[in-house]
């Protein structure tokens, strides 16, 4: 299958050490795919050894070259990054056409799309970097959280590559990668710092005390903000090929943000958790009461209909982001009690590309005498760079697994962690929400690393 891609060079960060090349591959038309025998999606959790095997040659820390692979949701991504911070390549294959067709992410179709392009995406990343697998120091891959079917495609490819070329492999936490990519962009960013991670599937407020050491100040108890943006955009008949966030932000500029008095979620809960399910319901009822027909695209709407849709978009965005602002303000107060030396709030994840979100959060941060750190938009959405960089950070600490066998046994069970907390909950912010208790399938990354460190002493 030929790659129909265009190369564009983007100077996203004015730093000489960050040459940056991005390739976006259009979602390829799916061909009939022979179904594979489905095996169990995950095994009982085992701790990473995090030990440095004697037979593995470790290059100097500033000479590492890591391939990062990301398939946790609907983007197939790969990148090659040096430990100096130089991005040698970045490739992303988007499933935008599938999102439009199915009105969101359909896990089985997303898996099919990943399977069809993963080999080409990885090869293109190596080609752009002008390297082969033998030049790599290690392979990093997202193992959770995310959709099991999608995670599996990336993990299979990573293990096959690492096994064939005798490379160490690093399992990466998707949300940690969103937080740590800010340390690639802003080299002055040191621990401890705060991070707000906002995407289609996750809202997370954390205090990062060190690599792999996180306190969870707040999280989603139902829908994330990105899901609310996407559903609102769909109900308003907007163009979903760019996802709901950019579409809502653009239309909201035409509307009156005070025209509809949506309620701010969870005002009565004095914690840092997020809930967008109720706001989604309010938006749906407002759309129904104005007889807006989502089957009529915004491009074909009458001027009055367009104004109604713009008012809803603006009012929704104002309240959705107000919820973020309130939670961030409380989280900053909590975090400063724990770590008074904090100077930065990192905002990352797909929704962090939204300029309105950035502007509003910048006001919150400045009010608390902190600095806002936002990666460039192409490093906020899911990408291989963040996975490779997180792999580099852990590899430097000796946290990696030895090369897998060149040929996996047929009954091998992959370690996938679709629901995997990043840190331990802050006692003051602990929620008794049923959805939170159900989601704790795996011990958090922080607790795994702490247990590993205790074993070594």
Order of alpha helices (4+ residues) and beta strands (2+ residues): beta-beta-beta-beta-beta-alpha-alpha-beta-alpha-beta-alpha-beta-beta-beta-alpha-alpha-alpha-alpha-beta-alpha-beta-alpha-alpha-beta-alpha-alpha
